Amino acid sequence: MNGIMNGFLLSILIWLPILGAIAVIVAGAQRPAMAKGLALVISGATFVLGLPLFFAFDTTTAAMQFTEQRPWIEVFNIQYYLGVDGFSAPLILLTLFFGVLVVISSWRSIQKNVNQYMAAFLLMEGLMIGVFSALDGLLFYIFFEAMLIPMFLVIGIWGGPRRVYATIKFFLYTFLGSVFMLIGLIYLYIQSGSWDILAWHELPLSFVAQKWLFMGFLAAFAVKIPMFPVHTWLPDAHVEAPTGGSVILAAIMLKIGGYGFIRFSLPITPDASAALDWLVISLSLIAIVYIGFVALAQQDMKKLIAYSSIAHMGFVTLGLFVAFSIYRNTGDVSGAALGVEGAMVQMVSHGFISGALFLMVGVLYDRVHSRMIKDYGGVANTMPWFAFFAVLFLMANSGLPGTSGFVGEFMVILSSFQANFWFAFLAGLTLILGAAYSLWLVKRVIFGAVANHEVENLQDINAREALVLGTLAVAILFFGLWPQPLVDMLQVSVDHLLQHIVQSKVI
Amino acid sequence: MNGAQMLLAAPEFWVLAMACVIMLVDLFLSEERRGIIHMLAMLTLVFAGIITLRGDYLTAGVHSVTAFNGGFIRDSMGDVLKVFSFITLGLIYTYAKFYLRNFNMFRADFYTLSLFTLLGVMLLISANSLIMIYLGLELISLSVYALVAFNRESSRGPEAAMKYFVLGSMASGMLLYGMSMIYGATGSLGLVDIAAAIGVLGEHDILLIFGLVFVVVGIAFKFGVVPFHMWIPDVYEGAPVAVTLLISSLPKLAAFAMAFRFLQSGLGDLHMHWQGMLQVMALLSIIVGNLAAIMQTNIKRMLAYSTISHMGFVLLGLLPGTAFGFGASMYYVIVYALMSTAAFGMVIMLSARGIEAEQLEDFKGLNQRNPFYAAIMAIVMFSMAGVPPMVGFFAKWMVIKAAMDAGLLWLAITAVIFAVMGAFYYLRVIKYMYFDEPENEAAIVAPVDFGAALTLNGIMIIGLGIFSGSLIAICINSFATL
């Protein structure tokens, strides 16, 4: 299993884009074409190199794979320790996929400082892969925080008119959340004498300590994912960010919050998670229902998608935390597995769908330079191919069976029935609300009579855009019709996690 | 006193001799050939480093050696701090040369005075008795008073120097007063003897505690922590940038050493008393420094308040009185000296001929004018804000852990919250550089050595973070005997 190559694979996936970013900065100065080409080559190469993560992935074990472990800061027992399991591997693959896609999608729309733009995205790609593969607490934190720097610059340099406000808000919000996690991590280090996340999973902790740690992790991940009521940075950041920034933010960065719950909150503080599950579940339900209504009222397409993202991420947290009440009701973890798997499927699926939606808005914005719904109408008349994709993506967003959006939501709703009827009922409202805001958007933007002169002169998507949107459409349909490969990757890790979290760690 | 003892203080003697040599050589140099002074000063630092690093006084099992009746101590903490003083001063000289030439102040006095400052720093780092501490402290202070007023044409310089002098003298007075009480209580001047005497007297001797309070005031003034911080913003702003560069970095290294030697080696048994005082000052500095910095529009003042908050973080590390805590603080001051040098170096670089780039707005659009230097400044700012993987982050988490070790979780939480608030003003600098259009399109010209030094400085700020293992180990092992 662990060939020579596999021992370094994760390091290559992290450092190739990061070093590539430096190359792009240097070689691409004053030569935008060079910068774009080089960025495409690097992200493409990283994607290809990352494929063994899927093909050579052993779906029969919950143990970490492709591990790499070497001492880093020996005085504190900090290690450079990487590895993936069924939770992180799909998210890394998603990151690799979008790494290529954002480079292609930004081909024309970015004119200023192209080398810095491309470098920022490569840097982010490497750092995000680092977040998903780090198994050392401090290493995780470093990737988790360092990632903010390129995103901060991307929104601030290439963003819209209120970009400065949005990006500083984004940075400070996330920074504030994560410093509480840092205190938690240091506490765990003091308790255990190690930074090994897997060792922390086994570390017995008093209930009070667990509660505090849980709150620390919640502060970091609730902001990141984001959960109601700390979601307000997201609409601002999304609206002001350039298309590529929005795509990465929605498709990958939000998933880091969900991943954090899976990697830290649930296994390190299982008793506190079980005791405080009502908190997370109620916030998730508020996000699903209330934010769904908020999305309905938006005038700005990007804002609408941003709010819809928050609502959809509510399913992730719901799916993860209903596990405890299911276990309490049935005394059996197998029922809870559906919820956790659903949450993971939802994360991957939402990655594709939200990325696609933001790219879709980007296509329109590149042509009309407006994101307001009222500036459009009847786009289908002049951009039939675009309309085809847009309708597909929005349908997927509203959870149409046959698209990946359906699978995750369905699994989560199904499992929350076992926990509490009302959880399922409220979560089920999303099928109505999601359909309402998605389809209403379709009606107002895509269908109807041609609204104005600008829409009349629209050019349909070109081959490059068709390639990007088409790839995403295939992915969304593929996972909608046959989610089995993804579920196979997850299964063992989910079972392992659930077995672990139902055992009390209280000393 | 024998030759071996003299040899222990060889680096100090070398610096003293060279300071005098430079003063003399300058008399015979014409205006154009003054570059030689710069070369001589750099050479002084290089050789001082080599002499210090020889370290052959240490044999197996020996952690420190004293000389001059125990008044002077050589140990690995001192050596590391001294070497970083040389590195910092080397960077400062490279930046300052450009500035001094631009502002027609390229005179040898700068070099002599700063070498005397360095000598004071070295003595203070190695001081092991009250006399030596005071000697080192005053050598630093007097040289720096003169340096602050270095620009004779400016009215602000002398004003700042006066303020600094008055407040500084008062602080020295306080320190002396405290020392006299400690001397009165223990009957000795050497820190080792004092520690032994305190062991007999017990930790509740009222005279000792009074002495301690005044000593802490003196140390706090040197660090510039709240409530003894008033001089910092005015002096930073009033002094020429080249001098601000110096006072923001070198004396901090010495202040740390002084705090360690005085509080731990000398008054270690009074830990429970000084811990409380440092706690209050750390908390206030972090709060006041960060909040006040947000309101500044002048970058020198902003960095001044940022120093105050950073020194608050340094105090956090001193709280538990453990090897880890002191190591963390030491790492923090070293890192801070490097960051602050780079930040003021950037200010110098942007200063056009004869006009200091003092306002934050002078950084507008730097990314358009010169992306490379903008990136270095961004690295420095992120590092100061404590964002990984920059070195500032590593320093911060260590001192936060130290505070948690001392059982002060609330203090750690408050510190991180204010660190996040502090991030705002660092981000604002980045906002000016990256998100705004330049007002001044003039190309940025800097001499080769300047650019090289700044690049090296920037690399250190990332590199000492990512490859922080060895420096952290050195810092913590310096206190292995605790």
Interface residues (C-beta under 8 A of the other chain):
Chain A: I25 A29 W72 I73 E74 V75 F76 N113 Q116 L138 Y141 I142 E145 A146 L148 I149 F152 L153 G156 I157 R163 V164 T167 I168 F171 L172 F175 L176 V179 F180 L182 I183 I186 Y187 Y189 I190
Chain B: N367 P371 F382 V387 P388 P389 F393 W397 I400 K401 M404 D405 L409 A412 I413 V416 I417 A419 V420 A423 F424 L427 R428 I430 K431 Y434 F435 S468 G469 I472 A473 I476
